[in-house]
């Protein structure tokens, strides 16, 4: 029987977007009587048939609880589940599967780390984050600072949407205990120079925590090359199912951290006098895990491995370049975030139009985007706007869809004028 969760990927050289689109059944539908143009990938990406089939196969052929079942289905489920962990380890180039923790998503992973590092902080210690962070990489650190007496210090960004290196260098110092940064901004698309920033933080013995939620859909990170202490991401943003995410953590730090939740699987032995913890990674995985979702995430990674990743990234950059070229065709349109190194995310405003109105009227033309503050209120405050419209592209989007977006924006503009 084929184990879909650990099947080896067969690479497809080159990149044929029309062929790839056939792998995503949801893209063939119509919305509001128009062909769907899905440009809300930064919020959640669509799923290829390979993921749907892998999860269906799991439920039809092997569903059972994992690790302790003394029967065939339990063995099948455990093999698929732990095989998925190995797939993730290889994807991140982590040294060991002991360093791969299943979570519900990026948000839970950050909260797990923040909770586990509480004993390392005290009054006067500093936690550095950036102004471009998602709320999930701000609020847990605020809560930790309140508990410990530490200070949360924001690193500034430039008007173009890049991390202000002068601000970073001036704030990083002997009191810095934690550096928590996004690899890629969900609003700006900016790719931060994480390897360089981690190296600087390492000189002050700061613990480095990298939010990779917006990075993994576009390129493959290498945690050993980055040399970060923690890296986390969510499955549903990288073409896998919802409800599961990944925390990579340096083994020595995970070993020293207390469990995040108590219950089954994370224990070694329980008595009323004393409970001892399981070994890594299970120490942080209380209760029945998201088994089918792990299988689905593994299938998503294996699917990505079938693509020519260099050609895929080039295709995405062509989408962004075409979108940037078309901005000048919409009077009053302004892009928020013009970093030199960015993934295909375009946040924008149009003079005289509210972002919510833009989103609603685009939907009537079959085009899905996101509007609002994008869980990045401090960044909105920096730019002096209540929110933006955001078109976020994936490799299955086409240049024709970029053209349709801008044709629709001009139509919206004419309607309001």
Secondary structure, DSSP 8 states (H G I E B T S, - for coil): ---TTS-----B-S--HHHHHTT-GGGG-EETTEE-EE-BTTT-----HHHHHHHHHHHHHT---SSS--SHHHHHHHHHHHHHHHHHHHHHT-S-GGGEEEESSHHHHHHHHHHHTGGG--TT-EEEEETT--GGGTHHHHHHHHHHT-EEEEE-B-TTSSB-HHHHHHH-STTEEEEEEESB-TTT-BB--HHHHHHHHHTTT-EEEEE-TTTTTTS---HHHHT-SEEEEEGGGGTS-SS-EEEEE-HHHHHHS--SS-SSSSEEEE-SS-EEE--TTGGG--SS--HHHHHHHHHHHHHHHTB-HHHHHHHHHHHHHHHHHHGGGSTTEEEE---SSB-SEEEEEETT--HHHHHHHHHTTTEE-EEE-TT-HHHHHHHT-S-EEEEE--TT--HHHHHHHHHHHHHHHHHH-
